[in-house]
Amino acid sequence: MATRIFHEDRLNARQPQLIVENELMSVMLLPELGGRILDIQTEGFTFLHRTYPRSVQFGAYIEHGGIEECIGKAPGTLWNAPWRVKEIMNGVILSTISSTAFSKVLLQKRVTLDDAEPILQVEYSFIN
């Protein structure tokens, strides 16, 4: 089963979302807003409640929904950082730089779909 990677505005947000899908499942990502996973669907089931593009504000923090990174101070420093996208076999690699006063860390998130089962695999790597 071939994995398709494309952009489509499935949420009518006036901005396309990144879609990674095969015959077994579909994953919706938003690289420009924290690299978050907005939605996972398999055989008619939706696993995440997505609030993007509508959002809820908590002081300086805005919750857009989905799965986001909590790296750095709470709620994290990457929740709204843009991530670069590289297409690979069966998925994508998202990457961004997390900067602190002491160092810069390259964070990569590999998001792939299994060919035989409805399995989403997410692997992280940190390079200082």
N, C-alpha and C positions, 0 to 999 in steps of 0.2 A: 504494500500500500504506500503510495507516494504521499509525502507531506507537502502541503501547499502553504506558501507564505505570501500574504498579500495585505493591502491596506483597504479598508472599507469603513464607511461611517454607519455602523449598525445601530448606533445609539442616537442618531440625529443630533449630534453635538457640533455640527459644522466643522468637524475635524475628524479625519479618518483614524480608526484604531488599527493596530497591528494584529492580524489574525494568523495563527498557526493552527492548521487543522489537517486531519486525515479522515479516513472513513469512520473511525471509531470515536473521535473527539475533536472539539474545537476549543482553542484557548485565545482569549482576547487580552492584549497587552496595550499599555500606553507608555511608550518609551520617553516621551517628552514630559511626562508628569511622574517622575520617580521610578520609571520602569515597572510600575505596578501591574499585577495580574488583575484585570477587571472581572473576568468571567471565565468559567470552565463549564463546558457542556458536553455531555455524553449521553447518547441514546435518549434524548429528550429531557434529561435532568440538568438543571442549572444549579451549580454548587455555591456560587457567591452572589450576595446581594450587592448590586453595583449602584452607587449613587452618582457617579460621574455622568454628565457634566454638572448636575446639581450637586451641591456640597453643603456641609454643615461646618460652621466656624466655631472654634473653641479658642478665644483670645487670638493669638497670632497664628495658631495652627488651623488649617482648613482640612477637614476630612472629606476625601473624595471617594472612599470605599475601596474595595479590592484588597489585595495583599501588597503591602509596601515594605520597604526596608527600614528597620529600626537600628541603624548604626550611628553611633555618636551619642550626643546628649538626647534625653527623652524630649519629644517623640522621635528623635533621630535627625540627622542632617541631610539625608538623601531622599526624604519623602516627596520632595518636589523637584529634585535635580533632574535635568535631562540626561538620558542614557543614549549612547550610540548603539546601532543595530548592525550585526553582521549575520547574514544568512549562512547556515551550515546544513549538512545533511540531517533531516528529521527535526529541524528547529532553528533557533537563533541563539546568538550570544549577545547579551546586552552588557555594556560596560560604561563606567563613569569613574571620575576621580573624586575621592573624599579627601578634602584638605583640612588639616588641623594646624595649629601654631607650630607643631614639631615635625610634621611629615605630610606626605601625600601618599595615598594608597589607591592603587588601581583595583577596583572591584569589578569582577565579571560574574555574570549570572547566565549559565547555559540552560536554556529551556528547550527540552526535546520531547517528542511524542514517541511512544513505543509502536512498532509496526504491527504487533500481534494482539495486544491487549490495550484497553483504554487507560493507559498509564501516562501521567505527566511527570517527567523527571526534571528537577531543578537542582543544579549543582553550582556552588559558589567557589570562587577563588579570590584571594587577596594577595596583591603583589605590592610590596613596599619598596 
